[in-house]
């Protein structure tokens, strides 16, 4: 999810910052003044502070990229690498405009994902709280009726403590899963393992692959047209995918390129790219227009990634709805089975209570007949 949710400044802030800088530089505003104005008009406090520091570095005669790298915890690596190349080639306004479009696209994708997934997540949370309320209410009613509380979850939970245990188990499991994912993806090796596993999943893998390929194509075309060397361009483009599996393939990719392999064969050796994309790269190599080919295809690849995100979001929504429906059906069956058990127990009690008088009269009649027979036997000899 690092494709959509970044770990630096918000995408919307970066998009506005890059577009403002690009517009002012394209209009001939001095770079120091451009950074000063773009930073001051930002609503993000971190960006205002870092922009002031960058302006101070520029006034000392340092370059833009070195000044931004001081705040590498706020700016993405790709942005700083591209600004470094753009500063050397004199294409700063064009690169900033492309970066602004890129970050705007990420903002739109994030909104699409959140808007589609918010309602199913709300339903799941509501279902969890409803079950907790049901556990608490049944636990409160049972002591007053003198019966044991009904176990609707099958986990032996009842009353207030049971409801709190249920909530803690549900939300605690989700929190532990999130923490485990963050810990596993903290390092490159962990990211590579987790992302390779995710790439094998039917719907999730297709979405992540589409995003990685789209970002790789966009970054490679931009870095190549900016004049970056092939090694640096490939390194920056693979890092721009924000996918551990693609980033892990950097050493293998660079080794094959340095050995003289063509780009399509190099990418195919990693087993990460789709057959269609490899054929497009092969055609571009034949005509000598790989960057131009990828630039033309970049909007189509981004549109495909957006459609794959919609598919994955729909799959997540259906999965959450299925979980909610399964939970409701399970609880309904638990209540129904408990109700059937109560009816069966009540029927057995009625039959037992009705059978007792008949048993008593039978015993009395049997005793009377035995007494009569005994009396007759005793009187017999006497008479």
Secondary structure, DSSP 8 states (H G I E B T S, - for coil): -TTTS-SSS-HHHHHHHHHHHHHHHHTT--HHHHHHHHHHT-S-HHHHHHHHHHHHHHHTT--HHHHHHTTTTTS-HHHHHHHHHHHHHT-HHHHHHHHHHHHHHHHHHHHHHHHHHHHHHHHHHHHHHHHHHHHHHHHHHHHHHTS----SSSS---HHHHHHHHHHHHHHHHHHHHHHHHHHTSSHHHHHHHHHHHHTSHHHHHHHHHHHHHHHHHHHHHHHHTT--HHHHHHHHHHHT--HHHHHTHHHHHHHHHTT--HHHHHHHTT-S-HHHHHHHHHHHHHT-HHHHHHHHHHHHHHHHHHHHHHHHHHHHHHHHHHHHHHHHHHHHHHHHHHHHHHHHHHHHHHHHHHHHHHHHHHHHHHHHHHHHHHHHHHHHH-
